[in-house]
Amino acid sequence: MNARKNSSDFPVRRWYGDAFGISGAVFLLTLLLVIFNVKVFVNFEDNITATFQSMFGLPKMDYSGGLLNDIMTFVASYFDTKPIIAITIVVGIVLILRRQIKIGIWLMYVVASGGIIGLVLKALIKRPRPLHHLPIDNGYSFPSGHSLASTLLIWAIIFVVLPLIKKENVRRIVDWLLVLLWVLILFSRLYFAAHHFGDVLGGVSFSLAWLWLNMALYPKIFMRN
């Protein structure tokens, strides 16, 4: 990573506002469908849960159920909200030490504030988890904490941090590995019946909306003369 001081290292794009609008609309629609318990949507979610259970049964979060179960257990265990917070702090500190102070602070703020809003939403909406969820997955279901936190951190790194790396080949490899990790984390939420589909969609759409909103606001806050 190149140690540059200039806050213009932050990628500024005109489409951030449009992306915020689209992802925000998806989140709002999902939120309303969940709050009003719309039957068509609930049936759709139940069918997805039933499909996963017919394909994978009721898997346990351990390392004795085959390769897929091992992978799902790993990503579910090590990319929960608390580990994501720890990773965010580490990445933020590294950025600050590399003289990307504003971007480091911005990253930690976006992930922390988004996570807090997610916790507030859980407490307000109080959606029960699916039947047969694992005992370790306690608390309310909407939005998915794994989905929300991982989306915030991974896509913030992809959009903002990776462009700081000069070597394009390294950038692309890390990019694809992060996308793969993100997909596996989302998949694990349905694999273990930890969440309904709408919980995952809500977590992802909220995080993208929050991320793009803060990316659009970055120049107004950090790049003023």
C-alpha positions in Angstrom: 0.0 0.0 0.0 1.4 3.3 -1.0 1.9 5.7 2.0 0.2 8.9 0.7 -1.1 11.8 2.7 -3.5 13.2 0.2 -7.2 12.8 1.0 -7.8 12.8 -2.7 -6.7 9.2 -2.6 -10.3 8.5 -1.7 -12.2 7.5 -4.9 -14.8 10.0 -5.7 -17.5 9.0 -8.2 -20.7 10.7 -9.3 -22.8 7.5 -9.1 -22.5 7.1 -5.3 -25.7 9.0 -4.8 -27.6 6.9 -7.3 -26.2 3.7 -5.8 -27.4 4.9 -2.3 -30.9 5.6 -3.7 -31.2 2.1 -5.2 -29.8 0.2 -2.3 -31.8 2.4 0.1 -35.0 1.7 -1.8 -34.3 -2.1 -1.6 -33.7 -1.9 2.1 -36.9 0.2 2.7 -39.0 -2.3 0.7 -37.5 -5.2 2.5 -38.1 -3.5 5.8 -41.8 -2.8 5.0 -42.3 -6.4 3.8 -40.9 -7.7 7.1 -42.6 -5.3 9.4 -46.1 -5.9 7.8 -45.4 -9.6 7.5 -46.5 -9.6 3.9 -47.7 -13.2 3.2 -46.3 -13.5 -0.3 -42.9 -12.5 0.9 -43.0 -14.6 4.0 -44.0 -17.7 1.9 -41.1 -16.9 -0.5 -38.7 -16.8 2.5 -40.1 -20.0 3.9 -39.6 -21.7 0.6 -36.0 -20.7 0.5 -35.4 -21.9 4.1 -37.2 -25.2 3.2 -35.0 -25.6 0.1 -31.8 -25.2 2.1 -33.0 -27.6 4.7 -34.0 -30.2 2.1 -30.5 -29.9 0.5 -28.4 -29.7 3.6 -30.6 -30.9 6.5 -30.0 -29.3 9.8 -26.2 -28.9 10.0 -24.3 -28.2 13.2 -21.7 -25.6 13.6 -18.7 -27.9 14.0 -15.9 -29.4 12.0 -17.2 -32.9 11.7 -19.8 -32.6 8.8 -17.6 -32.6 5.7 -15.8 -29.9 3.7 -18.8 -27.6 3.1 -19.9 -27.7 6.7 -16.3 -27.0 7.8 -16.2 -23.9 5.5 -19.5 -22.7 6.7 -18.5 -23.2 10.3 -15.3 -21.3 9.8 -16.8 -18.2 8.1 -19.8 -18.2 10.5 -17.4 -18.4 13.5 -14.6 -16.0 12.5 -16.6 -13.4 10.6 -19.3 -12.6 13.1 -19.9 -9.1 14.3 -17.2 -9.0 17.0 -14.4 -10.4 14.7 -15.5 -8.0 12.0 -15.1 -5.1 14.5 -11.6 -6.3 15.4 -10.6 -6.6 11.8 -11.9 -3.1 11.1 -9.9 -1.7 13.9 -6.7 -3.4 12.7 -7.3 -2.2 9.1 -8.1 1.3 10.3 -4.9 1.4 12.4 -2.8 0.2 9.5 -4.3 2.9 7.3 -3.5 5.5 9.9 0.1 4.3 10.3 0.4 4.4 6.5 -0.6 8.1 6.7 -4.1 7.5 5.3 -5.5 9.0 8.5 -8.8 10.3 7.2 -9.6 7.1 5.3 -8.7 5.0 8.4 -11.0 7.1 10.6 -13.7 7.0 8.0 -13.5 3.2 7.7 -13.8 2.7 11.4 -16.7 5.2 11.7 -18.7 3.7 8.8 -18.5 0.1 10.2 -19.1 1.1 13.8 -22.0 3.4 13.1 -23.6 1.0 10.6 -23.3 -1.8 13.2 -24.9 0.3 15.9 -27.8 1.2 13.6 -28.2 -2.6 12.8 -28.5 -3.4 16.6 -31.1 -0.7 17.0 -33.1 -2.1 14.1 -32.9 -5.6 15.6 -34.2 -4.2 18.9 -37.0 -2.3 17.3 -38.3 -4.9 14.8 -37.9 -7.9 17.1 -38.2 -10.5 14.3 -37.9 -14.1 15.4 -35.4 -16.3 13.8 -36.3 -19.3 11.6 -37.3 -22.6 13.1 -34.5 -25.0 13.8 -31.9 -22.3 14.1 -28.8 -23.1 16.1 -28.9 -22.2 19.9 -25.7 -20.1 19.4 -27.7 -17.9 17.0 -29.7 -16.1 19.7 -31.3 -12.7 19.6 -33.5 -11.2 16.9 -33.2 -11.9 13.2 -33.6 -8.7 11.2 -31.3 -7.5 9.9 -28.6 -10.2 9.8 -25.6 -9.0 11.8 -23.1 -11.2 9.8 -24.5 -9.9 6.5 -24.5 -6.3 7.7 -21.1 -6.2 9.2 -19.3 -8.2 6.5 -20.9 -6.2 3.7 -19.8 -2.9 5.3 -16.2 -4.0 5.9 -15.6 -6.0 2.8 -17.1 -3.6 0.3 -15.5 -0.6 2.0 -12.1 -2.3 1.6 -12.9 -3.2 -2.1 -14.1 0.3 -3.0 -11.8 2.5 -0.8 -8.7 0.6 0.5 -7.7 -1.7 -2.4 -7.3 1.2 -4.8 -4.5 2.3 -2.6 -2.5 -0.8 -3.7 -0.4 0.0 -6.7 0.1 -3.6 -8.0 -2.9 -4.4 -10.1 -2.5 -8.2 -10.0 -2.4 -8.1 -6.2 -5.4 -5.9 -6.1 -7.5 -8.2 -8.3 -6.5 -11.3 -6.4 -7.5 -9.7 -3.1 -10.6 -8.3 -4.7 -11.9 -11.7 -5.8 -10.9 -13.4 -2.5 -12.9 -10.8 -0.6 -16.0 -11.3 -2.8 -15.8 -15.0 -2.4 -15.5 -14.7 1.4 -18.5 -12.3 1.4 -20.6 -14.7 -0.6 -19.7 -17.6 1.7 -20.6 -15.5 4.8 -24.1 -14.7 3.3 -24.6 -18.3 2.3 -23.8 -19.5 5.8 -26.7 -17.5 7.2 -29.1 -19.6 5.2 -27.2 -22.8 5.5 -27.4 -22.8 9.3 -31.0 -21.5 9.2 -29.7 -18.5 11.3 -31.8 -16.0 9.3 -34.6 -15.7 6.8 -33.7 -14.5 3.3 -35.2 -11.1 4.0 -32.8 -10.7 7.0 -29.8 -11.3 4.8 -31.2 -9.0 2.0 -31.9 -6.3 4.6 -28.4 -6.5 6.1 -26.8 -6.3 2.6 -29.0 -3.5 1.2 -28.7 -1.4 4.4 -25.0 -1.8 4.5 -24.5 -0.8 0.8 -26.8 2.2 1.3 -24.9 3.3 4.4 -21.6 2.7 2.7 -22.5 4.6 -0.5 -24.1 7.5 1.5 -20.8 7.9 3.5 -18.7 7.6 0.3 -20.8 10.4 -1.2 -20.4 12.5 1.9 -16.6 11.9 2.2 -15.5 14.8 -0.1 -17.8 17.3 1.7 -16.4 16.3 5.1 -12.8 15.4 4.6 -11.8 17.1 1.3 -12.9 20.7 2.1 -10.2 23.4 1.8 
